[in-house]
Amino acid sequence: MNQYQNAPRGFHVEHRRTNPLKVIGIMLACALALLLAVYVSVALYFSGRFMPNTTAGGMSLSLMSSSEAEQSLKNKLDDYTLSVSGQGLDLKLTASEAGLAVNTSAVIDDMLSDVNPWLWPFQIGAQHDESAKLVAGSSGTALEDAVKAAVEQVNANATPPKNATLAFDKATKTFNIEPESVGTALDADAVVKVAEDALSALNRRAAITTDQLQQPTILKTDERLKSAIETANVMIAANIPLTMDDYPLATVDADLVAQWITVNDEAQATLDETALGSWVDQLVQANNTVGSARTYTRADGKQITVKGGVYGWEIDRDALLAAVKEGVSTGSTQEIAVPTVTHGETFKGPGVQDWGKRYLDIDLSEQHARFYDESGALVWESDIITGIPDGTHDTPDGVYWMNRKESPSTLKGYDGDTQIYETPVQYWMPFVGGAIGLHDAEWQTSGFGGTKYADGLGSHGCVNLPPDKAGELYAIVQGGDVVVSHW
């Protein structure tokens, strides 16, 4: 009997069917609930944990918790070394030598701040590089000091960079631009920057390339060099004869001026005053005659070399320097008469007689004096007695001017502040200040000349003359006459 046989008659039994849409809805709800549960579970899993495919400085942090990542970072630091190499530099530093310092907890927390666990569906398959937040550092200046010391050693034998400058072409007598060059010297600050960047990311190698070489600061394309060439070419146009008493000392020309032109840090052509000054100093030293050795032939044929004294030509160094500098700056071709502080009667070049035919010749070796007039004729001569040759009372040699003449006069001698003699003379003709000169010496009764000056009859430095000869010379000589005292 089926299930409907006992149903009351007159009643219709209705069969209920399940709604397919409702079933689908329930299934979807269950699926969504499951997905939500999975989503939330995964999100909770990644709270405080890194996403897959996460790296930092070559270290994998995938799926690590903060503590696991921190331990991994500490392990990396324990065996960390930094190699800074390239362009002749080869420096290896341990973590300690580099002064490596990392706040591992703060670094990991900073990296984890990029993880949004609720967006894991979008992040789980992506690549995550946290190297930018792997910030290490050097405590103190350990890294900088080590790198700069190594760079200094490299640079000791390196070629420094060379700025573009001006080069003188001797053939065309013009200046042209000489290009810059880099050289092989390292830029210490640039190398330190590369090393610090590598250390901050815990990279084990800092590669030094040509980018870390010292660079020239003035390039051939610098517009200022064009103006510098114009200035330099004006200066080398100078052609200045330098004369002293119409005697040619030198000519300041293009080849010489080119040696004095430099390009400064502002790419300007300037005159190197140090180089110019050195050249002027050499010119002055070579041509000053005061105190210098001069060789001449006396009228009687004796060749004499004399050195010392105050007579002669002394160039005004500063005035000459200023005149040459001014002439070069304008490209002058005008002759410059060399300015002097003192001058002789004539100048025919260094090392030769720079006085005229009129002079008094005191021959210390012959113990004989001679006076020549303007024509060179011998107009007076006499035997003499000069100073005691003891290193203190010697009659000085050299070329002098006759300072003055005085008649009568009293000679006074001193030993320090103590007056040791006072001697009246009739004729006094000093030529070394007011202390040494020629005068009559009537007390020399045994005669003059020979070796008397060395045999106990020598003076305190003056030139003793017989009274009559002193009178004759006094009548001839004038203040300003040249006196040559020599051996």
Secondary structure, 3 states (H helix, E strand, C coil): CCCCCCCCCCCCCCCCCCCHHHHHHHHHHHHHHHHHHHHHHHHHHCCCECCCCEEECCEECCCCEHHHHHHHHHHHHHCCEEEEEECCEEEEEECCCCCEECCHHHHHHHHHCCCCHHHHHHHCCCCEECHHHCCCEECCCHHHHHHHHHHHHHHCCCCCCECCEEEEECCCCEEEEECCECCCCECHHHHHHHHHHHHHCCCCEEECCHHHECCCCCCCCCHHHHHHHHHHHHHCCCCEEEEECCEEEEEECHHHHHHHEEECCCCCEEECHHHHHHHHHHHHHHHCCCCCCEEEECCCCCEEEECCECCCCEECHHHHHHHHHHHHHCCCCCCEECCEEECCCCCCCCCECCCCCCEEEEECCCCEEEEECCCCCEEEEEECECECCCCCCCCCCEEEECCCCECCEEEEEEECCEEEEEEEECCEEEEECCCEEEEECCCCCCCCCCCHHHCCCCECCCEEECHHHHHHHHHHCCCCCEEEEEC
